């Protein structure tokens, strides 16, 4: 599926990493992101629906404090929490803190803080 193009769309994310392969494996295992090698031989990703792409970068400080916060949409926050911890991430805010929204926050292997979001039915 081709991504939607348009003025103002968020399209590319650079995620700080201590070990690019470890970060790539984490996001692939937990979220099913497509991981590929770009023409310049760097690893890149495409999100689970093929709308946002990006890469992991070395020598950049991880987002260890909540300021700008990126949420990743998932089918089940509870099930994803299990995947996050199994893959080496740490849950830093459990489900319920943003009720009635279904969210949680985690640290990835590099220490970046991101959120999980589940659409309420």
N, C-alpha and C positions, 0 to 999 in steps of 0.2 A: 504494500500500500504506500502510495506516495504521500509525503506530508502536505498539510495545508499551508500554503504560502500567503502571507498577508502583512500589511503594515501593522506594527505593534505586537506581533506574535513573538513570544519567547521561543527561541529556536535552538540555542546552543548553550551548554553549561560546561564549565571547567571545574572539576572536582579535585581539590588537593589530595595527594596520596603520598604515603611514606614508601609504599611498594605498589607499583602500578599493577602488576599481575595479581597481587592479593586483593586489591580493590576491585579489579575487573571480575575476578572470581566471585567475590562477595555479592556484587550487584547482579551478576548473572544468576547465581544460585538463589538469591532471595527474591528478586523481582522478575527474573526471566529476560533481562535486557539482552539484546543482541550485541555481542562483542566482535569487533572486526579490526583488521589491521589496515590503516590508511595508506595511501601512496607514499607517505614519508616514513613508513614503518612504525608509527606510533599507534598504540591501541586506542580505539574509539568505541563509543556505544551508541545504540539507538534504543530509546525507551520501549516499553512493552507494547505500545500502540503505533510506533514508528513516526511519532510527531516531533519528538525532541531528540537531538543528538548532542554529543559532547565527547569529552576526553578526560583523562586523569593527568594531573600535572605534578611534577616533583618540585621541591624547593619553594613551596608556597605554604603559608600557615593554614592549618585546617580551621574550619568554622567551629570553634569550641564554645562560643557564647551565642545565645540566641539574639539575633538582630534581624537581618533578613533570614527568613526561614522558608525553606522549600519543603513542600509536602508531596509525597508520592502516593497516588491513589492505588488502593489495593481492594481486592474482593472481600478480605477479612483481616481486620487489624489483629485480632487474636491469633489467627493462624500465622500471620506474617511475623508477629513477635517471636514465635517459636523458631521460624526460619532465621530471623536476625540473630538470635542468641546462638543457634546451632552453627551459624557461619562466622561467629567471632565478633558480632556486634554486641552492644550493651543498651538495654532499655533504660532511658533516663527519665521518662515520664510515662506512667502506665495509662491504660485506657481509663477514661472517666474525668480527667482533669479539665477537659474542655466541653463537658456535657452541656447540652444534649448531643453535640457533635461527637462522632466516634473517631478519636485520634489517639496517637501515642507519639513519643519522640525517641529516637535512638542515636547512638554514636556508631559510626562505621569503623572499620579497622584503623583508619588514619586519624580518628577522633572528630570527624565532622558530625555536627548535629543536624539531623533532618527529621521531618515528621512523616507519619503514616496517616492516611485519611481514608475512611470507608464511607461511601455514600449511604445515608440512611434510607431505608425502604419504607 
